[in-house]
Amino acid sequence: MTWLHKNKLAFSFHDYKTQGIEKTKLQGWIKTAGLEKIFNKKSTTWRELPESEQEKVNDPAAAIQIMLEHNSIIKRPILENGKQLIVGFNEKEYQTLTNPIK
């Protein structure tokens, strides 16, 4: 958010950790960016899940169910700008955004 403010880009913030996330949103993100980008297996939440739960994640539907139950596993931040989806902070990708605050 600091980078967006500094570069005077308008945005709306959705905190899916507190506000939740829709299954259809996750499905769309996975279709656009791929499961590997959206599902954060490096997160503390993932590492703390029992191995029996981790083993259940063998397809996108199972991964979505885990993300709905443990939304800290979703990679952050995710920026949507029309058709563009940027997962994680990448300054070069952020520089492609054009939506100046008036």
C-alpha positions in Angstrom: 0.0 0.0 0.0 2.9 2.3 0.7 4.1 2.0 -2.9 0.6 2.6 -4.3 0.2 5.7 -2.1 3.7 7.0 -3.0 3.0 6.6 -6.7 -0.5 8.2 -6.4 -2.4 5.2 -7.6 -6.0 4.8 -6.5 -6.9 1.5 -5.0 -9.4 -0.2 -2.7 -8.2 -2.6 0.0 -9.9 -5.8 0.8 -8.4 -7.6 3.8 -9.4 -11.2 3.1 -7.8 -12.2 6.4 -10.5 -10.4 8.3 -13.2 -10.0 5.6 -13.0 -13.4 4.0 -12.8 -14.4 0.4 -15.3 -15.8 -2.1 -14.7 -19.2 -3.6 -15.4 -17.7 -7.1 -12.7 -15.1 -6.5 -10.1 -17.8 -5.7 -11.2 -19.8 -8.7 -10.7 -16.8 -10.9 -7.3 -16.0 -9.5 -6.1 -19.6 -10.0 -7.4 -19.6 -13.6 -5.5 -16.3 -14.3 -2.3 -16.8 -12.3 -2.1 -20.5 -11.5 -2.5 -22.3 -8.2 1.3 -22.3 -7.5 1.2 -18.4 -7.4 -1.9 -18.1 -5.3 -1.4 -20.9 -2.8 1.5 -20.0 -0.5 3.2 -23.2 0.6 6.0 -21.1 2.2 3.5 -19.6 4.7 3.7 -20.3 8.4 0.1 -21.4 8.3 0.8 -24.0 5.7 3.8 -25.3 7.6 1.7 -25.6 10.8 -1.0 -27.6 9.1 -0.9 -31.3 10.0 0.7 -33.5 7.3 -2.7 -35.2 6.9 -4.3 -31.9 5.9 -1.4 -31.0 3.6 -1.7 -34.3 1.8 -5.3 -33.5 0.9 -4.2 -30.6 -1.3 -3.8 -32.5 -4.5 -6.0 -30.4 -6.9 -7.3 -26.9 -7.2 -10.6 -27.7 -5.5 -8.9 -29.1 -2.4 -6.5 -26.1 -2.3 -9.4 -23.7 -2.5 -11.1 -25.4 0.4 -7.9 -25.1 2.5 -7.6 -21.4 1.5 -11.2 -20.7 2.5 -10.6 -22.3 5.9 -7.1 -20.9 6.4 -6.9 -17.7 4.3 -3.4 -16.8 5.6 -2.2 -19.4 3.0 -3.3 -17.1 0.2 -0.2 -15.2 -1.2 -0.2 -11.5 -0.5 -0.6 -8.9 -1.8 -2.8 -9.6 -4.8 -3.6 -6.6 -7.0 -6.3 -6.6 -9.6 -6.4 -3.9 -12.2 -9.0 -4.7 -14.9 -7.6 -7.8 -16.6 -4.3 -7.6 -14.9 -3.5 -9.7 -11.8 -0.3 -9.1 -9.9 0.6 -11.6 -7.1 3.2 -10.6 -4.6 5.1 -7.3 -4.6 7.1 -6.8 -7.7 7.9 -3.2 -8.3 8.5 -3.6 -12.1 5.0 -5.1 -12.4 3.5 -2.4 -10.2 5.0 0.2 -12.5 2.8 -1.1 -15.3 -0.3 0.0 -13.4 -2.0 3.2 -14.5 -4.7 4.6 -12.3 -3.5 8.0 -10.9 -5.3 9.5 -7.9 -7.0 12.8 -9.0 
